[in-house]
Amino acid sequence: MKNKDVIILKKILEYCNQVAEACEMFGNDYEKFVSISVFQNACCMCILQIGELCKMISEELRSAEKDIPWKEWCGIRDIFAHQYSNLDYQSAWDTIQNDLPDLKEKIKQILEKM
């Protein structure tokens, strides 16, 4: 794994933690997510950044760590960046509640292997 990958993975973890912090701040409540734009923006901007960072991961790491759906995370970034005004709240919430914690754990495991 390249040193650049380590830096990127650590940044992804930081964004995962920021989403968790925002969720905690707002009681991890879907109704608040739908109704409070600051909550939405905090989470969605982090997810957008995660997708952007996933685009920078080396092909070597992507090939070695196939458990992470790199392409899908890159695609999520494009959706959040280009279709934000039409965001499907339920899909975004599902990503926050299900996909993000899974990504966080997998990245922690990769970093621990080092």
FIKOLZA-1660 file (N, C-alpha, C; in steps of 0.1 Angstrom, whole numbers, plus 5000, padded with zeros to 4 digits):
% residues 114
   i   px   py   pz ch aa at
   1 5008 4988 5000  A  M  N
   1 5000 5000 5000  A  M CA
   1 5009 5012 5000  A  M  C
   2 5005 5022 4992  A  K  N
   2 5012 5034 4991  A  K CA
   2 5010 5043 5003  A  K  C
   3 5019 5051 5007  A  N  N
   3 5018 5061 5018  A  N CA
   3 5006 5070 5015  A  N  C
   4 5004 5074 5003  A  K  N
   4 4993 5082 4999  A  K CA
   4 4979 5076 5003  A  K  C
   5 4979 5063 5001  A  D  N
   5 4966 5055 5005  A  D CA
   5 4964 5056 5020  A  D  C
   6 4974 5055 5028  A  V  N
   6 4973 5056 5042  A  V CA
   6 4967 5070 5046  A  V  C
   7 4972 5080 5040  A  I  N
   7 4967 5094 5043  A  I CA
   7 4952 5095 5039  A  I  C
   8 4949 5090 5027  A  I  N
   8 4935 5090 5023  A  I CA
   8 4926 5082 5032  A  I  C
   9 4930 5070 5035  A  L  N
   9 4922 5062 5044  A  L CA
   9 4919 5069 5058  A  L  C
  10 4929 5075 5063  A  K  N
  10 4928 5082 5076  A  K CA
  10 4918 5094 5074  A  K  C
  11 4919 5101 5063  A  K  N
  11 4909 5112 5060  A  K CA
  11 4895 5107 5059  A  K  C
  12 4893 5095 5053  A  I  N
  12 4880 5089 5052  A  I CA
  12 4875 5086 5066  A  I  C
  13 4883 5081 5074  A  L  N
  13 4879 5078 5088  A  L CA
  13 4875 5090 5095  A  L  C
  14 4882 5101 5093  A  E  N
  14 4878 5114 5099  A  E CA
  14 4864 5118 5095  A  E  C
  15 4861 5117 5082  A  Y  N
  15 4848 5120 5077  A  Y CA
  15 4837 5111 5083  A  Y  C
  16 4840 5098 5084  A  C  N
  16 4831 5089 5090  A  C CA
  16 4828 5093 5105  A  C  C
  17 4838 5097 5112  A  N  N
  17 4837 5101 5125  A  N CA
  17 4828 5114 5126  A  N  C
  18 4830 5123 5117  A  Q  N
  18 4822 5135 5117  A  Q CA
  18 4808 5133 5114  A  Q  C
  19 4804 5123 5106  A  V  N
  19 4790 5119 5104  A  V CA
  19 4785 5113 5116  A  V  C
  20 4792 5105 5123  A  A  N
  20 4788 5099 5136  A  A CA
  20 4785 5110 5146  A  A  C
  21 4794 5120 5146  A  E  N
  21 4793 5131 5156  A  E CA
  21 4780 5139 5153  A  E  C
  22 4777 5141 5140  A  A  N
  22 4765 5149 5136  A  A CA
  22 4753 5141 5140  A  A  C
  23 4753 5128 5138  A  C  N
  23 4742 5119 5141  A  C CA
  23 4739 5119 5156  A  C  C
  24 4750 5118 5164  A  E  N
  24 4749 5119 5178  A  E CA
  24 4743 5132 5183  A  E  C
  25 4748 5143 5177  A  M  N
  25 4744 5157 5181  A  M CA
  25 4729 5158 5179  A  M  C
  26 4723 5152 5168  A  F  N
  26 4709 5153 5165  A  F CA
  26 4701 5141 5169  A  F  C
  27 4707 5133 5178  A  G  N
  27 4699 5122 5184  A  G CA
  27 4697 5110 5175  A  G  C
  28 4705 5110 5164  A  N  N
  28 4704 5099 5154  A  N CA
  28 4690 5097 5150  A  N  C
  29 4683 5108 5147  A  D  N
  29 4669 5108 5144  A  D CA
  29 4666 5111 5129  A  D  C
  30 4660 5102 5123  A  Y  N
  30 4657 5103 5108  A  Y CA
  30 4648 5116 5106  A  Y  C
  31 4638 5118 5114  A  E  N
  31 4629 5129 5112  A  E CA
  31 4637 5142 5113  A  E  C
  32 4646 5143 5122  A  K  N
  32 4655 5155 5123  A  K CA
  32 4663 5156 5111  A  K  C
  33 4668 5145 5106  A  F  N
  33 4676 5145 5094  A  F CA
  33 4669 5151 5082  A  F  C
  34 4656 5147 5081  A  V  N
  34 4648 5152 5070  A  V CA
  34 4644 5167 5072  A  V  C
  35 4643 5171 5084  A  S  N
  35 4638 5185 5086  A  S CA
  35 4648 5195 5089  A  S  C
  36 4660 5191 5093  A  I  N
  36 4671 5201 5096  A  I CA
  36 4682 5201 5086  A  I  C
  37 4682 5211 5078  A  S  N
  37 4692 5212 5067  A  S CA
  37 4706 5212 5072  A  S  C
  38 4709 5217 5084  A  V  N
  38 4723 5217 5089  A  V CA
  38 4727 5202 5091  A  V  C
  39 4719 5194 5096  A  F  N
  39 4721 5180 5098  A  F CA
  39 4724 5173 5085  A  F  C
  40 4715 5175 5075  A  Q  N
  40 4717 5170 5062  A  Q CA
  40 4730 5174 5056  A  Q  C
  41 4733 5187 5056  A  N  N
  41 4745 5192 5050  A  N CA
  41 4757 5187 5056  A  N  C
  42 4757 5186 5070  A  A  N
  42 4769 5180 5077  A  A CA
  42 4772 5166 5072  A  A  C
  43 4762 5158 5072  A  C  N
  43 4764 5144 5068  A  C CA
  43 4767 5142 5053  A  C  C
  44 4759 5149 5045  A  C  N
  44 4761 5147 5031  A  C CA
  44 4774 5153 5025  A  C  C
  45 4778 5163 5031  A  M  N
  45 4791 5169 5027  A  M CA
  45 4803 5159 5030  A  M  C
  46 4802 5153 5041  A  C  N
  46 4812 5143 5045  A  C CA
  46 4811 5131 5036  A  C  C
  47 4799 5126 5032  A  I  N
  47 4798 5115 5023  A  I CA
  47 4804 5119 5009  A  I  C
  48 4801 5131 5005  A  L  N
  48 4806 5136 4992  A  L CA
  48 4821 5135 4993  A  L  C
  49 4827 5140 5003  A  Q  N
  49 4842 5140 5005  A  Q CA
  49 4847 5126 5005  A  Q  C
  50 4840 5117 5012  A  I  N
  50 4845 5103 5012  A  I CA
  50 4845 5097 4998  A  I  C
  51 4835 5100 4990  A  G  N
  51 4834 5095 4976  A  G CA
  51 4846 5101 4968  A  G  C
  52 4849 5114 4970  A  E  N
  52 4860 5120 4963  A  E CA
  52 4873 5114 4967  A  E  C
  53 4875 5111 4980  A  L  N
  53 4887 5105 4984  A  L CA
  53 4888 5090 4979  A  L  C
  54 4877 5083 4978  A  C  N
  54 4878 5070 4972  A  C CA
  54 4883 5070 4958  A  C  C
  55 4880 5081 4951  A  K  N
  55 4885 5082 4937  A  K CA
  55 4900 5083 4936  A  K  C
  56 4906 5087 4947  A  M  N
  56 4921 5089 4948  A  M CA
  56 4928 5076 4953  A  M  C
  57 4921 5066 4957  A  I  N
  57 4928 5054 4962  A  I CA
  57 4935 5047 4950  A  I  C
  58 4947 5042 4953  A  S  N
  58 4954 5035 4942  A  S CA
  58 4947 5023 4937  A  S  C
  59 4950 5019 4925  A  E  N
  59 4944 5007 4919  A  E CA
  59 4949 4995 4927  A  E  C
  60 4961 4996 4932  A  E  N
  60 4967 4985 4939  A  E CA
  60 4959 4982 4952  A  E  C
  61 4955 4992 4959  A  L  N
  61 4947 4990 4971  A  L CA
  61 4933 4986 4967  A  L  C
  62 4927 4992 4957  A  R  N
  62 4914 4988 4953  A  R CA
  62 4913 4973 4949  A  R  C
  63 4924 4968 4943  A  S  N
  63 4924 4954 4939  A  S CA
  63 4927 4945 4951  A  S  C
  64 4934 4950 4960  A  A  N
  64 4937 4942 4972  A  A CA
  64 4926 4941 4982  A  A  C
  65 4918 4952 4982  A  E  N
  65 4907 4953 4992  A  E CA
  65 4893 4953 4985  A  E  C
  66 4889 4942 4980  A  K  N
  66 4877 4941 4972  A  K CA
  66 4864 4941 4980  A  K  C
  67 4866 4940 4993  A  D  N
  67 4854 4940 5002  A  D CA
  67 4848 4954 5002  A  D  C
  68 4855 4964 4999  A  I  N
  68 4850 4977 4999  A  I CA
  68 4845 4981 4985  A  I  C
  69 4833 4985 4984  A  P  N
  69 4828 4988 4970  A  P CA
  69 4832 5002 4966  A  P  C
  70 4845 5003 4962  A  W  N
  70 4851 5016 4959  A  W CA
  70 4843 5023 4948  A  W  C
  71 4839 5016 4938  A  K  N
  71 4832 5022 4926  A  K CA
  71 4819 5028 4931  A  K  C
  72 4812 5021 4940  A  E  N
  72 4799 5026 4945  A  E CA
  72 4801 5039 4953  A  E  C
  73 4812 5039 4961  A  W  N
  73 4814 5051 4969  A  W CA
  73 4818 5063 4960  A  W  C
  74 4825 5060 4949  A  C  N
  74 4828 5071 4940  A  C CA
  74 4815 5076 4933  A  C  C
  75 4806 5067 4930  A  G  N
  75 4793 5070 4924  A  G CA
  75 4784 5078 4934  A  G  C
  76 4784 5074 4947  A  I  N
  76 4777 5082 4956  A  I CA
  76 4781 5096 4957  A  I  C
  77 4794 5099 4955  A  R  N
  77 4799 5112 4955  A  R CA
  77 4792 5120 4944  A  R  C
  78 4792 5114 4932  A  D  N
  78 4786 5120 4920  A  D CA
  78 4771 5124 4922  A  D  C
  79 4764 5114 4928  A  I  N
  79 4750 5117 4931  A  I CA
  79 4748 5128 4941  A  I  C
  80 4756 5128 4952  A  F  N
  80 4755 5139 4962  A  F CA
  80 4759 5152 4956  A  F  C
  81 4769 5152 4947  A  A  N
  81 4774 5165 4942  A  A CA
  81 4765 5171 4931  A  A  C
  82 4759 5162 4923  A  H  N
  82 4752 5167 4911  A  H CA
  82 4737 5166 4912  A  H  C
  83 4732 5159 4922  A  Q  N
  83 4717 5158 4923  A  Q CA
  83 4713 5161 4938  A  Q  C
  84 4721 5169 4944  A  Y  N
  84 4718 5172 4959  A  Y CA
  84 4705 5178 4961  A  Y  C
  85 4700 5186 4952  A  S  N
  85 4687 5193 4954  A  S CA
  85 4675 5182 4953  A  S  C
  86 4678 5171 4947  A  N  N
  86 4668 5160 4946  A  N CA
  86 4671 5148 4954  A  N  C
  87 4679 5151 4965  A  L  N
  87 4684 5140 4973  A  L CA
  87 4672 5131 4979  A  L  C
  88 4674 5118 4978  A  D  N
  88 4664 5109 4984  A  D CA
  88 4669 5107 4998  A  D  C
  89 4661 5113 5007  A  Y  N
  89 4665 5113 5022  A  Y CA
  89 4666 5099 5027  A  Y  C
  90 4657 5090 5023  A  Q  N
  90 4658 5077 5029  A  Q CA
  90 4670 5069 5024  A  Q  C
  91 4674 5071 5012  A  S  N
  91 4686 5065 5007  A  S CA
  91 4699 5071 5013  A  S  C
  92 4699 5084 5015  A  A  N
  92 4710 5090 5022  A  A CA
  92 4711 5085 5036  A  A  C
  93 4699 5084 5043  A  W  N
  93 4699 5079 5057  A  W CA
  93 4704 5065 5058  A  W  C
  94 4700 5056 5048  A  D  N
  94 4704 5042 5048  A  D CA
  94 4719 5042 5046  A  D  C
  95 4725 5050 5038  A  T  N
  95 4739 5051 5036  A  T CA
  95 4746 5055 5049  A  T  C
  96 4741 5065 5056  A  I  N
  96 4746 5069 5069  A  I CA
  96 4745 5058 5079  A  I  C
  97 4734 5052 5080  A  Q  N
  97 4732 5042 5091  A  Q CA
  97 4738 5028 5088  A  Q  C
  98 4739 5024 5076  A  N  N
  98 4743 5011 5072  A  N CA
  98 4757 5010 5065  A  N  C
  99 4758 5017 5054  A  D  N
  99 4770 5016 5046  A  D CA
  99 4782 5023 5052  A  D  C
 100 4780 5035 5058  A  L  N
 100 4791 5042 5064  A  L CA
 100 4798 5035 5076  A  L  C
 101 4790 5029 5085  A  P  N
 101 4797 5022 5096  A  P CA
 101 4805 5010 5091  A  P  C
 102 4800 5003 5080  A  D  N
 102 4806 4992 5074  A  D CA
 102 4820 4996 5068  A  D  C
 103 4819 5007 5061  A  L  N
 103 4831 5013 5054  A  L CA
 103 4841 5016 5065  A  L  C
 104 4837 5023 5076  A  K  N
 104 4846 5027 5086  A  K CA
 104 4853 5015 5092  A  K  C
 105 4846 5004 5095  A  E  N
 105 4852 4992 5101  A  E CA
 105 4862 4986 5091  A  E  C
 106 4859 4985 5079  A  K  N
 106 4868 4979 5069  A  K CA
 106 4881 4987 5067  A  K  C
 107 4879 5000 5068  A  I  N
 107 4891 5009 5066  A  I CA
 107 4900 5007 5079  A  I  C
 108 4893 5007 5090  A  K  N
 108 4901 5005 5103  A  K CA
 108 4909 4992 5102  A  K  C
 109 4903 4981 5097  A  Q  N
 109 4910 4968 5096  A  Q CA
 109 4921 4969 5086  A  Q  C
 110 4920 4976 5075  A  I  N
 110 4931 4978 5066  A  I CA
 110 4943 4985 5072  A  I  C
 111 4940 4996 5080  A  L  N
 111 4950 5003 5086  A  L CA
 111 4957 4995 5097  A  L  C
 112 4949 4987 5104  A  E  N
 112 4955 4978 5115  A  E CA
 112 4964 4968 5109  A  E  C
 113 4962 4963 5097  A  K  N
 113 4970 4953 5091  A  K CA
 113 4984 4959 5088  A  K  C
 114 4986 4972 5088  A  M  N
 114 4998 4978 5085  A  M CA
 114 5007 4977 5097  A  M  C
% end
